């Protein structure tokens, strides 16, 4: 691990530790344990169905963005996405995105930077949909200052990011010229490499040049997160929360927007804290909401890690694919 990676990992640990302290500091751990013991586990098991369907739909969305130049099957797209998500859950700073890009290049050739561009599209649409979910729930049911600030900051940020991507996809030549001008601040020796990198990145957005492509990705994004929110509702029923199903759109929005910030593997800490915050606003007790958030995150993280590792083994790929992230990142910087 180089110095920069070590600093990012340390920052992630500090962020996670801070949110775990905030999560647990005013909660009776005995009451949290009691809530976990009283869970109706069939509801939690049933949550696996909408969660898995949401992952499948997310893989379909990625396949739609990739298909212009990498004709992956639905099965392959799902496998690669699960491996990337497993890496995100095991490694800090969302390193699984780099893992996924490198694996596509190894299997199909071409530029991993183009693949990275498609993953950026995914993350932007995810953020846009989640911010919309949270904003709608807060607008209709109210919320505290922390949640309102999260919705506002993330909403504005992802609206701007979506607009930038739309402009790049619609006017790639103009975008390339503008980005070349911005590269004036880059050292002269590095400019040719940076231009090739940006050219490949812009090419990776080519599939979204029309309204049809943008609409398909937006619908798939909303559908996948809607299914995941349904899984959150099932888990909530298992904990006896008794909340309206649509309120879990706000839980999904807040918890997943929170882990866009640097944190440890899987976003441990911010996810639980913001999931709990939404539930408490809607009337859940702090202890039960904390138990719910911990159990929900475990349900999301553990199966995905197991599935990702099994898929690595099935495809004759070693775990070193996940751990050699520093080398992958260095390769990304020199990719053409």
C-alpha positions in Angstrom: 0.0 0.0 0.0 1.5 3.4 -1.0 1.3 6.5 1.0 -1.7 8.0 -0.8 -3.7 4.7 -0.4 -2.7 4.5 3.2 -3.9 8.0 3.8 -7.3 7.3 2.2 -7.6 4.1 4.2 -6.9 5.9 7.4 -9.4 8.6 6.5 -12.0 5.9 5.9 -11.3 4.3 9.3 -11.7 7.6 11.0 -15.0 8.4 9.3 -16.4 4.9 10.1 -15.2 5.1 13.7 -16.9 8.5 14.1 -20.2 7.3 12.8 -20.1 4.1 14.9 -19.6 6.2 18.0 -22.5 8.5 17.0 -24.6 5.4 16.3 -24.0 3.7 19.7 -23.2 6.4 22.2 -26.8 7.0 23.4 -28.2 3.6 22.8 -28.8 0.9 25.5 -26.9 -2.1 24.0 -29.0 -4.5 26.0 -32.1 -3.2 24.2 -30.4 -3.5 20.9 -29.6 -7.1 21.7 -33.2 -7.7 22.8 -34.4 -6.3 19.4 -32.1 -8.6 17.5 -33.3 -11.7 19.5 -37.0 -10.9 18.8 -36.6 -10.6 15.0 -39.0 -12.6 12.8 -36.3 -14.1 10.6 -38.6 -15.4 7.8 -39.2 -11.7 6.9 -35.4 -11.2 6.7 -35.0 -14.3 4.6 -37.7 -13.1 2.2 -35.9 -9.8 1.7 -33.3 -11.7 -0.3 -35.7 -12.0 -3.2 -36.2 -8.3 -4.0 -32.6 -7.6 -3.1 -31.4 -10.2 -5.7 -33.8 -8.9 -8.3 -32.5 -5.4 -7.7 -28.9 -6.5 -8.3 -30.0 -8.3 -11.5 -31.6 -5.2 -12.8 -28.5 -3.1 -11.9 -26.4 -5.6 -13.9 -28.9 -5.2 -16.8 -28.4 -1.4 -16.6 -24.6 -1.8 -16.8 -25.0 -4.1 -19.8 -27.1 -1.5 -21.6 -24.3 1.1 -21.2 -21.6 -1.4 -22.1 -23.2 -3.0 -25.1 -22.0 -0.5 -27.7 -18.5 -1.9 -27.6 -18.4 -4.8 -25.1 -21.1 -7.4 -25.8 -21.3 -9.0 -22.4 -24.1 -11.4 -21.5 -26.5 -10.8 -18.6 -24.9 -13.6 -16.6 -21.4 -12.2 -17.2 -22.5 -8.6 -16.3 -24.1 -9.9 -13.1 -21.0 -11.9 -12.1 -18.6 -9.0 -12.8 -20.8 -6.6 -10.9 -21.0 -9.0 -7.9 -17.2 -9.4 -7.9 -16.8 -5.6 -7.9 -19.4 -5.1 -5.1 -17.6 -7.8 -3.1 -14.3 -5.8 -3.5 -16.1 -2.7 -2.4 -17.2 -4.5 0.7 -13.8 -5.9 1.5 -11.6 -3.0 0.5 -11.6 0.8 1.3 -12.5 3.7 -0.9 -14.7 1.7 -3.3 -11.8 -0.1 -4.9 -14.2 -2.5 -6.5 -14.9 -0.1 -9.3 -11.3 -0.4 -10.4 -11.4 -4.2 -10.0 -14.5 -4.4 -12.3 -12.9 -2.2 -15.0 -9.7 -4.3 -15.0 -11.6 -7.6 -15.2 -13.6 -6.4 -18.2 -10.4 -5.4 -20.0 -8.8 -8.8 -19.2 -11.8 -10.7 -20.5 -12.7 -8.6 -23.6 -9.8 -6.3 -24.3 -10.2 -2.6 -25.1 -9.7 0.2 -22.6 -10.5 -0.2 -18.9 -10.9 3.6 -18.8 -14.0 3.2 -21.0 -15.4 0.7 -18.6 -14.7 3.1 -15.7 -16.7 5.7 -17.6 -19.7 3.4 -17.6 -19.3 2.8 -13.9 -19.2 6.5 -13.3 -22.5 6.7 -15.2 -23.9 4.1 -12.8 -22.8 5.9 -9.7 -24.2 9.3 -10.9 -27.6 7.8 -11.7 -27.6 5.9 -8.4 -27.0 9.1 -6.6 -29.6 11.0 -8.6 -32.3 8.4 -7.9 -31.4 8.0 -4.2 -31.4 11.8 -3.7 -34.8 12.0 -5.3 -36.1 9.2 -3.1 -34.9 10.9 0.1 -36.1 14.3 -1.0 -39.6 13.1 -1.8 -40.0 11.3 1.5 -38.7 14.2 3.5 -40.9 16.7 1.6 -44.0 14.6 2.4 -43.2 13.4 5.9 -40.6 15.9 7.3 -37.1 15.2 8.6 -34.4 16.6 10.8 -31.7 19.1 9.8 -29.1 16.4 9.1 -31.3 14.5 6.7 -32.4 17.7 4.9 -28.8 18.8 4.5 -27.8 15.4 3.1 -30.7 15.4 0.6 -29.9 19.0 -0.5 -26.2 18.6 -0.8 -26.3 15.2 -2.6 -29.3 16.2 -4.7 -27.5 19.4 -6.1 -24.2 17.5 -6.5 -25.7 14.7 -8.5 -27.9 17.0 -10.6 -24.8 18.9 -11.6 -22.9 15.6 -12.3 -25.8 14.3 -14.5 -25.8 17.6 -16.5 -22.1 17.3 -17.1 -22.3 13.7 -18.3 -25.3 14.6 -20.5 -23.2 17.4 -22.1 -20.2 15.2 -22.6 -22.4 12.4 -24.2 -24.3 14.8 -26.4 -21.3 16.8 -27.6 -18.2 14.6 -27.2 -16.0 16.7 -29.6 -16.8 20.0 -27.8 -16.2 18.2 -24.4 -12.9 16.8 -25.6 -11.7 20.3 -26.7 -12.8 21.8 -23.4 -11.1 19.1 -21.4 -7.9 19.5 -23.5 -7.8 23.2 -22.5 -8.2 22.3 -18.9 -5.2 20.0 -19.2 -3.1 23.1 -19.5 -2.5 22.8 -15.8 -1.0 19.3 -16.2 2.8 19.0 -16.6 3.8 18.9 -20.3 5.2 15.4 -20.2 2.0 14.0 -18.8 -0.4 15.7 -21.2 -0.4 13.2 -24.1 -1.2 10.4 -21.6 -3.9 12.5 -20.0 -5.4 13.3 -23.4 -5.6 9.6 -24.3 -7.1 8.9 -20.9 -9.8 11.5 -21.3 -10.5 10.5 -24.9 -11.2 6.9 -23.7 -13.4 8.2 -20.9 -15.5 10.3 -23.2 -15.8 7.4 -25.6 -17.1 5.3 -22.8 -20.1 7.6 -22.6 -21.0 7.2 -26.2 -23.9 4.8 -25.6 -25.8 7.5 -23.8 -25.9 10.0 -26.7 -29.7 9.8 -27.1 -32.8 10.3 -25.0 -33.6 6.6 -25.3 -30.4 5.5 -23.7 -30.7 8.0 -20.8 -34.3 7.0 -20.2 -33.4 3.3 -20.1 -30.6 3.8 -17.6 -32.8 6.1 -15.4 -35.7 3.6 -15.3 -33.4 0.7 -14.5 -31.8 2.8 -11.8 -35.1 3.7 -10.2 -36.4 0.1 -10.5 -33.3 -1.5 -8.9 -33.3 0.9 -5.9 -37.0 0.5 -5.6 -36.5 -3.3 -5.3 -33.7 -2.7 -2.7 -36.0 -0.5 -0.7 -38.6 -3.3 -0.8 -36.0 -5.5 0.8 -35.4 -2.9 3.5 -39.2 -2.9 4.1 -39.2 -6.7 4.5 -36.4 -6.5 7.1 -38.3 -3.7 8.8 -41.4 -5.9 9.1 -39.2 -8.6 10.7 -38.2 -6.1 13.3 -41.8 -5.1 13.8 -41.3 -1.5 12.8 -44.7 -1.3 11.1 -43.8 1.7 8.9 -45.5 2.5 5.6 -43.6 0.6 2.8 -42.8 3.7 0.7 -41.0 5.3 3.7 -38.2 2.8 3.1 -37.3 4.7 -0.1 -36.0 7.4 2.3 -34.1 4.8 4.3 -32.5 3.5 1.1 -31.7 7.1 0.0 -30.1 8.3 3.2 -28.1 5.2 4.0 -26.7 4.8 0.5 -26.0 8.4 -0.2 -24.1 8.5 3.1 -21.6 5.9 1.9 -20.6 8.0 -1.1 -18.2 9.7 1.4 -14.9 8.0 2.1 -15.3 5.3 4.7 -14.1 1.8 5.5 -15.0 -1.3 3.5 -18.7 -1.5 2.7 -19.4 1.9 4.2 -19.7 0.6 7.7 -20.7 3.4 10.1 -22.3 6.0 7.9 -24.8 3.4 6.4 -26.0 2.4 9.9 -26.1 5.9 11.3 -28.2 7.4 8.5 -30.5 4.4 8.2 -31.2 4.7 11.9 -31.8 8.5 11.7 -34.5 8.1 9.1 -36.3 5.4 11.1 -36.2 7.5 14.3 -37.6 10.5 12.5 -40.5 8.3 11.4 -41.2 7.1 15.0 -39.1 4.0 15.6 -37.3 3.7 18.9 -33.6 4.3 18.8 -32.6 0.8 20.1 -34.8 -1.0 17.6 -33.8 1.3 14.7 -30.1 0.7 15.6 -30.6 -3.1 15.7 -32.4 -2.9 12.3 -29.6 -0.9 10.7 -26.9 -3.3 11.9 -28.8 -6.4 10.7 -29.8 -4.8 7.4 -26.2 -3.8 6.5 -25.0 -7.3 7.5 -27.7 -8.8 5.2 -26.4 -6.7 2.3 -22.7 -7.1 2.9 -22.2 -10.7 3.8 -24.1 -12.5 0.9 -22.5 -10.2 -1.7 -19.0 -10.9 -0.4 -19.6 -14.7 -0.4 -21.1 -14.6 -3.9 -18.3 -12.4 -5.2 -15.6 -14.7 -3.8 -17.4 -17.8 -5.2 -17.6 -16.2 -8.6 -13.8 -15.5 -8.5 -13.2 -19.1 -7.7 -15.6 -20.3 -10.4 -13.9 -18.1 -13.0 -10.4 -19.3 -11.9 -9.4 -15.9 -10.6 -7.5 -15.6 -7.4 -8.3 -13.4 -4.4 -5.2 -11.4 -5.4 -7.4 -9.8 -8.0 -9.1 -8.0 -5.1 -6.0 -7.3 -3.0 -3.7 -5.9 -5.8 -5.7 -2.6 -6.0 -2.6 -0.4 -5.8 -1.2 -1.9 -9.0 -4.6 -1.7 -10.7 -4.9 1.9 -9.8 -1.4 2.6 -11.2 -2.3 0.8 -14.4 -5.5 2.9 -14.7 -3.4 6.1 -14.6 -1.3 4.9 -17.5 -4.1 3.2 -19.5 -4.6 4.4 -23.0 
